[in-house]
Amino acid sequence: MTVSETAADGRSLEETLERLVADVPDFPEPGVGFKDITPLLADHAGFTQVVEALAAPGRDADGNVTVTKVLGMESRGFILGAPAALHLGVGFVPVRKAGKLPRETHAVSYSLEYGEATLEIHTDAVAPGERVLVIDDVLATGGTAAATIELVERCGGVVAGVSVLLELGFLDPRSKLPGTQVHSLLVS
């Protein structure tokens, strides 16, 4: 799906995002601009349109599903990734913060602008050779996506692409994702 395609209500994806993603200045701290997706989540037509667009990289040009799972990163990646997995007819795998998964995990630590974080995945969540689509709300520095790709590779899987609602292009996140297909619905 491209931004020129329309939803059931006749709006383009670009119009939907402009209408339903709210800019909140100075949140969570002064000088930071926050993108609030809760109005989008509350709008059935808009949410459906975004889920279909995020899932699109999981299909080939003929519409055939090319992935076996969708992975979503904690926590907004769960909100967007789970319905995308349902749309594609594949399973969903949560990538969690450290200590949240009950069984044996792979873990990857990575740097943030303000410290360090660790993500985990169950060791059996992705089978060797499985192709997965990674979905999240925002691609900022690329660190979270790069860590998730490393987790998939530790399981023996292959990342078919990363699909995000919003890419902060000015932070150059793609530089941390060389060779990865990145699909962004909105770039700022």
C-alpha positions as semicolon CSV with decimal commas, in nm:
position;residue;x (nm);y (nm);z (nm)
1;M;0,000;0,000;0,000
2;T;0,128;0,346;-0,077
3;V;0,027;0,678;0,076
4;S;-0,186;0,753;-0,230
5;E;-0,422;0,457;-0,172
6;T;-0,748;0,526;0,002
7;A;-0,933;0,374;0,295
8;A;-1,295;0,267;0,306
9;D;-1,388;0,621;0,412
10;G;-1,221;0,763;0,097
11;R;-0,925;0,926;0,272
12;S;-0,567;0,873;0,162
13;L;-0,326;0,726;0,412
14;E;-0,149;1,062;0,431
15;E;-0,480;1,239;0,511
16;T;-0,562;0,978;0,774
17;L;-0,228;1,018;0,947
18;E;-0,245;1,398;0,938
19;R;-0,595;1,389;1,086
20;L;-0,543;1,121;1,352
21;V;-0,183;1,151;1,476
22;A;-0,175;1,439;1,722
23;D;0,135;1,651;1,782
24;V;0,186;1,718;2,153
25;P;0,454;1,981;2,222
26;D;0,681;1,962;2,525
27;F;0,592;1,604;2,616
28;P;0,728;1,413;2,800
29;E;0,965;1,703;2,868
30;P;1,021;2,058;2,740
31;G;1,154;2,072;2,386
32;V;1,031;1,726;2,289
33;G;0,750;1,687;2,035
34;F;0,541;1,373;2,097
35;K;0,332;1,196;1,832
36;D;0,014;1,070;2,000
37;I;-0,142;0,777;1,811
38;T;-0,436;0,722;2,047
39;P;-0,680;0,912;1,820
40;L;-0,573;0,681;1,534
41;L;-0,628;0,371;1,747
42;A;-0,979;0,490;1,836
43;D;-1,081;0,537;1,470
44;H;-1,180;0,204;1,309
45;A;-1,134;0,311;0,946
46;G;-0,804;0,486;1,015
47;F;-0,666;0,206;1,230
48;T;-0,762;-0,054;0,969
49;Q;-0,595;0,150;0,695
50;V;-0,273;0,184;0,896
51;V;-0,264;-0,186;0,992
52;E;-0,306;-0,286;0,626
53;A;-0,029;-0,043;0,522
54;L;0,207;-0,170;0,792
55;A;0,141;-0,531;0,686
56;A;0,196;-0,460;0,314
57;P;0,571;-0,543;0,317
58;G;0,471;-0,895;0,427
59;R;0,321;-0,958;0,082
60;D;0,469;-0,984;-0,265
61;A;0,348;-0,791;-0,571
62;D;0,073;-1,052;-0,630
63;G;-0,056;-1,021;-0,274
64;N;0,086;-1,351;-0,152
65;V;0,207;-1,358;0,209
66;T;0,588;-1,385;0,220
67;V;0,644;-1,394;0,597
68;T;0,563;-1,653;0,861
69;K;0,551;-1,421;1,162
70;V;0,522;-1,058;1,264
71;L;0,734;-0,928;1,552
72;G;0,634;-0,625;1,755
73;M;0,852;-0,439;2,003
74;E;0,725;-0,341;2,346
75;S;0,483;-0,181;2,375
76;R;0,327;0,011;2,087
77;G;0,471;-0,245;1,846
78;F;0,231;-0,492;2,013
79;I;-0,066;-0,266;1,940
80;L;0,025;-0,232;1,572
81;G;0,194;-0,567;1,509
82;A;-0,068;-0,806;1,644
83;P;-0,349;-0,686;1,412
84;A;-0,101;-0,678;1,121
85;A;-0,021;-1,044;1,191
86;L;-0,394;-1,125;1,190
87;H;-0,432;-0,934;0,862
88;L;-0,154;-1,144;0,708
89;G;-0,281;-1,468;0,863
90;V;0,046;-1,535;1,048
91;G;0,159;-1,558;1,409
92;F;0,270;-1,270;1,629
93;V;0,584;-1,264;1,847
94;P;0,635;-1,002;2,119
95;V;0,984;-0,863;2,170
96;R;0,996;-0,762;2,536
97;K;1,202;-0,559;2,778
98;A;1,439;-0,761;2,994
99;G;1,283;-0,990;3,252
100;K;0,930;-0,995;3,107
101;L;0,938;-1,333;2,928
102;P;0,895;-1,650;3,139
103;R;1,107;-1,901;2,946
104;E;1,459;-1,916;2,801
105;T;1,543;-1,606;2,597
106;H;1,797;-1,444;2,373
107;A;1,885;-1,092;2,491
108;V;2,044;-0,793;2,318
109;S;2,146;-0,471;2,492
110;Y;2,178;-0,147;2,298
111;S;2,240;0,222;2,356
112;L;1,969;0,484;2,377
113;E;2,006;0,861;2,372
114;Y;1,961;0,855;2,750
115;G;2,115;0,523;2,858
116;E;2,096;0,156;2,771
117;A;1,813;-0,092;2,719
118;T;1,781;-0,468;2,672
119;L;1,530;-0,655;2,457
120;E;1,449;-1,025;2,475
121;I;1,277;-1,291;2,267
122;H;1,201;-1,654;2,352
123;T;1,468;-1,876;2,198
124;D;1,200;-2,080;2,018
125;A;0,988;-1,786;1,901
126;V;1,132;-1,784;1,548
127;A;1,236;-2,110;1,381
128;P;1,553;-2,126;1,171
129;G;1,481;-1,997;0,821
130;E;1,151;-1,829;0,909
131;R;1,095;-1,492;0,743
132;V;0,955;-1,225;0,973
133;L;0,826;-0,870;0,945
134;V;0,923;-0,635;1,229
135;I;0,663;-0,368;1,318
136;D;0,687;-0,071;1,551
137;D;0,532;0,272;1,587
138;V;0,843;0,492;1,556
139;L;1,183;0,442;1,399
140;A;1,398;0,702;1,576
141;T;1,769;0,622;1,607
142;G;1,734;0,267;1,471
143;G;1,875;0,107;1,788
144;T;1,559;-0,082;1,887
145;A;1,508;-0,214;1,534
146;A;1,875;-0,317;1,504
147;A;1,855;-0,503;1,838
148;T;1,537;-0,680;1,725
149;I;1,701;-0,785;1,398
150;E;1,990;-0,929;1,598
151;L;1,744;-1,126;1,814
152;V;1,576;-1,272;1,504
153;E;1,914;-1,370;1,362
154;R;2,014;-1,537;1,692
155;C;1,701;-1,753;1,655
156;G;1,808;-1,839;1,299
157;G;1,533;-1,635;1,134
158;V;1,547;-1,383;0,852
159;V;1,407;-1,029;0,873
160;A;1,209;-0,961;0,555
161;G;1,167;-0,596;0,651
162;V;1,091;-0,336;0,914
163;S;0,760;-0,152;0,889
164;V;0,688;0,158;1,099
165;L;0,420;0,419;1,136
166;L;0,665;0,709;1,171
167;E;1,032;0,746;1,083
168;L;1,234;1,031;1,230
169;G;1,449;1,076;0,921
170;F;1,653;1,361;1,069
171;L;1,805;1,108;1,316
172;D;1,926;0,889;1,023
173;P;1,795;0,560;1,167
174;R;1,852;0,367;0,842
175;S;2,227;0,397;0,893
176;K;2,191;0,140;1,175
177;L;1,991;-0,094;0,949
178;P;2,215;-0,159;0,646
179;G;2,065;-0,404;0,399
180;T;1,725;-0,397;0,570
181;Q;1,411;-0,305;0,379
182;V;1,247;-0,021;0,575
183;H;0,883;0,073;0,508
184;S;0,770;0,398;0,675
185;L;0,418;0,533;0,648
186;L;0,529;0,883;0,746
187;V;0,878;1,038;0,752
188;S;0,949;1,355;0,943
